[in-house]
Amino acid sequence: MKRDRVMADARIMNGRELASIVRKQIKAVISQANVRAPKLVVVLVGNHPASLTYVKAKERAGLEIGLNVELVHLSENITPIELKRVILAINHDSSVDGAIIQLPLPSHLQANECLNWLDPKKDVDGLSALNLGKLVNGDASGLLPCTPKGIVRILKHYQIETKGKLVTIIGRSTIVGRPLSILLSHSAWGGHATVTLAHSHSADLIHLCSQADILICAAGSAKLIRSEFIKPNATVIDVGIHKLADNTLCGDVDFASAKEQAGLITPVPGGVGPMTVAMLLQNCMLAWKRHFGLAIDDEEIL
Ligand SMILES: NC(=O)c1ccc[n+]([C@@H]2O[C@H](COP(=O)([O-])OP(=O)(O)OC[C@H]3O[C@@H](n4cnc5c(N)ncnc54)[C@H](OP(=O)(O)O)[C@@H]3O)[C@@H](O)[C@H]2O)c1
C-alpha cells in the first residue's frame, strides 16, 4: 500500500545535530571535572584506507571535546603475541580510560580473540565477550556497542515508541544488527519491541520489512531498500555507508524513494554515522567516570 499522495515527505532524523548536542554535553562534563581529562587509545593495525579515515574522525572528535586521544598505529604484519603485549600495556596504564581496536583486522588476526584481550572496563566499543554478555543479561554495568546505542538514542530523541512495536532489522552482525535486536527486545533495556532479525537467508525480505513499524537497515548493500519495503509512515533507520562512483555517499536505503513512504528517516550522511562516534566518546566518558567514581546519568549508559 502506497502512502496517500497528499502526505508530505518523511521527517528527517538529524543524527549530526543530535551528535553535536551529545558532544557538547560531554565537553561540559569534562571541563567542569576536578580530575584529569579522559584518555582514549585508538589501536590501528595496518593501513586499511576506510579505517584510516574512521580513526582520524574519532581522533578529531575526541580532541575537540577535551579528550586525550592517542593513536597507536601498528604494522600490518604484527604478530598476535606482539599485539597482545600492546593491549595488555594499555590495560595496565591507569592514565587510559578507554581503548578501541579498529576493525577490520588483517586476516592473520582473530578479531574476537583480540577484542577479548582488552580490559572490559576500557572496551569502549563494547564488543568484548563480557560486555556483549552483559548486554544480553540486561546488566547496566558494562559498555554497550556504539552503533546500536546510537540508534536507540536517535529513537529516544525523536520519541519513537518501541514498546509493542514490530521492528525489522536487516543484518545480523555482532557490531550492529544482533546487539541492536537484543537492546530493542529486552525488558531490562526498556525496548519491549517484537524484533525480526533478517539476513541473507531470510525468505521474502519485502514482506518482513513492510510489516515493520520501525525498519533498520544494516545489510551493507547500497540502496537495497526502496519504498515497497516500507510500511506507510514507518520509521526508517539507515546504517549502511557506501561511496558511489561519483564520490557521493549513500546508505542501504534508496533515500529518494523511501522518503515518500516513511514517516521518519535518517539520512546518509548525517544520520547513524555521527551518532556512532558520539557514543564512542560517551562510552569513554562513562569508563572515565566509573574509574573516578563520578556521578553517572542513566542516559549515559543507554
Ligand atoms: N553508520 C555507522 O556508524 C556504521 C557502523 C557500522 C557499520 N556501518 C555500515 O553498515 C553496513 C553493515 O555493516 P556490518 O558491519 O553490520 O555488515 P556485515 O558484517 O557485512 O553484515 C551484513 C549483514 O547483512 C546481511 N545481508 C547482506 N545483504 C543482505 C540482503 N540482501 N538481504 C538480507 N540481509 C543481507 C548479512 O547476512 P548474512 O549474515 O547471512 O551474511 C549480514 O548479516 C555497512 O554498510 C557498514 O559500512 C555503519
The ligand as an SDF file (V2000), in Angstrom:
LIG
                    3D

 48 52  0  0  0  0  0  0  0  0999 V2000
   26.9890    4.3300   10.3480 N   0  0  0  0  0  0  0  0  0  0  0  0
   27.8010    3.6430   11.1400 C   0  0  0  0  0  0  0  0  0  0  0  0
   28.2460    4.1220   12.1510 O   0  0  0  0  0  0  0  0  0  0  0  0
   28.1040    2.2340   10.8040 C   0  0  0  0  0  0  0  0  0  0  0  0
   28.6280    1.3600   11.7570 C   0  0  0  0  0  0  0  0  0  0  0  0
   28.8470    0.0450   11.3930 C   0  0  0  0  0  0  0  0  0  0  0  0
   28.5530   -0.3860   10.1000 C   0  0  0  0  0  0  0  0  0  0  0  0
   28.0840    0.5180    9.2010 N   0  0  0  0  0  0  0  0  0  0  0  0
   27.7070    0.1230    7.8430 C   0  0  0  0  0  0  0  0  0  0  0  0
   26.5450   -0.7050    7.9760 O   0  0  0  0  0  0  0  0  0  0  0  0
   26.5520   -1.7110    6.9870 C   0  0  0  0  0  0  0  0  0  0  0  0
   26.5130   -3.0540    7.6820 C   0  0  0  0  0  0  0  0  0  0  0  0
   27.6730   -3.2200    8.4580 O   0  0  0  0  0  0  0  0  0  0  0  0
   28.0110   -4.5720    9.2430 P   0  0  0  0  0  0  0  0  0  0  0  0
   29.3990   -4.4750    9.7270 O   0  0  0  0  0  0  0  0  0  0  0  0
   26.9050   -4.8790   10.1810 O   0  0  0  0  0  0  0  0  0  0  0  0
   27.9740   -5.5810    7.9710 O   0  0  0  0  0  0  0  0  0  0  0  0
   28.2640   -7.1220    7.8360 P   0  0  0  0  0  0  0  0  0  0  0  0
   29.0650   -7.6530    8.9630 O   0  0  0  0  0  0  0  0  0  0  0  0
   28.7490   -7.3060    6.4410 O   0  0  0  0  0  0  0  0  0  0  0  0
   26.8030   -7.7630    7.9400 O   0  0  0  0  0  0  0  0  0  0  0  0
   25.8500   -7.5380    6.9660 C   0  0  0  0  0  0  0  0  0  0  0  0
   24.6020   -8.3040    7.3520 C   0  0  0  0  0  0  0  0  0  0  0  0
   23.5910   -8.0370    6.3940 O   0  0  0  0  0  0  0  0  0  0  0  0
   23.0730   -9.2510    5.8660 C   0  0  0  0  0  0  0  0  0  0  0  0
   22.7400   -9.0200    4.4660 N   0  0  0  0  0  0  0  0  0  0  0  0
   23.5780   -8.6380    3.4740 C   0  0  0  0  0  0  0  0  0  0  0  0
   22.8900   -8.4970    2.3100 N   0  0  0  0  0  0  0  0  0  0  0  0
   21.6090   -8.8040    2.6020 C   0  0  0  0  0  0  0  0  0  0  0  0
   20.4190   -8.8740    1.8180 C   0  0  0  0  0  0  0  0  0  0  0  0
   20.4130   -8.5810    0.5140 N   0  0  0  0  0  0  0  0  0  0  0  0
   19.2810   -9.2310    2.4370 N   0  0  0  0  0  0  0  0  0  0  0  0
   19.2490   -9.5240    3.7530 C   0  0  0  0  0  0  0  0  0  0  0  0
   20.3410   -9.4930    4.5430 N   0  0  0  0  0  0  0  0  0  0  0  0
   21.5060   -9.1370    3.9580 C   0  0  0  0  0  0  0  0  0  0  0  0
   24.1660  -10.2810    6.0360 C   0  0  0  0  0  0  0  0  0  0  0  0
   23.5940  -11.5600    6.1070 O   0  0  0  0  0  0  0  0  0  0  0  0
   24.4700  -12.8950    6.4300 P   0  0  0  0  0  0  0  0  0  0  0  0
   24.7400  -12.8610    7.9110 O   0  0  0  0  0  0  0  0  0  0  0  0
   23.5750  -14.0120    6.0500 O   0  0  0  0  0  0  0  0  0  0  0  0
   25.7160  -12.7740    5.6070 O   0  0  0  0  0  0  0  0  0  0  0  0
   24.7840   -9.8190    7.3760 C   0  0  0  0  0  0  0  0  0  0  0  0
   24.0680  -10.3540    8.4710 O   0  0  0  0  0  0  0  0  0  0  0  0
   27.8090   -1.4440    6.1470 C   0  0  0  0  0  0  0  0  0  0  0  0
   27.4590   -0.6120    5.0570 O   0  0  0  0  0  0  0  0  0  0  0  0
   28.7170   -0.6860    7.0900 C   0  0  0  0  0  0  0  0  0  0  0  0
   29.6380    0.1500    6.4210 O   0  0  0  0  0  0  0  0  0  0  0  0
   27.8470    1.8000    9.5120 C   0  0  0  0  0  0  0  0  0  0  0  0
  1  2  1  0
  2  3  2  0
  2  4  1  0
  4  5  1  0
  4 48  2  0
  5  6  2  0
  6  7  1  0
  7  8  2  0
  8  9  1  0
  8 48  1  0
  9 10  1  0
  9 46  1  0
 10 11  1  0
 11 12  1  0
 11 44  1  0
 12 13  1  0
 13 14  1  0
 14 15  2  0
 14 16  1  0
 14 17  1  0
 17 18  1  0
 18 19  2  0
 18 20  1  0
 18 21  1  0
 21 22  1  0
 22 23  1  0
 23 24  1  0
 23 42  1  0
 24 25  1  0
 25 26  1  0
 25 36  1  0
 26 27  1  0
 26 35  1  0
 27 28  2  0
 28 29  1  0
 29 30  1  0
 29 35  2  0
 30 31  1  0
 30 32  2  0
 32 33  1  0
 33 34  2  0
 34 35  1  0
 36 37  1  0
 36 42  1  0
 37 38  1  0
 38 39  2  0
 38 40  1  0
 38 41  1  0
 42 43  1  0
 44 45  1  0
 44 46  1  0
 46 47  1  0
M  CHG  2   8   1  16  -1
M  END
$$$$
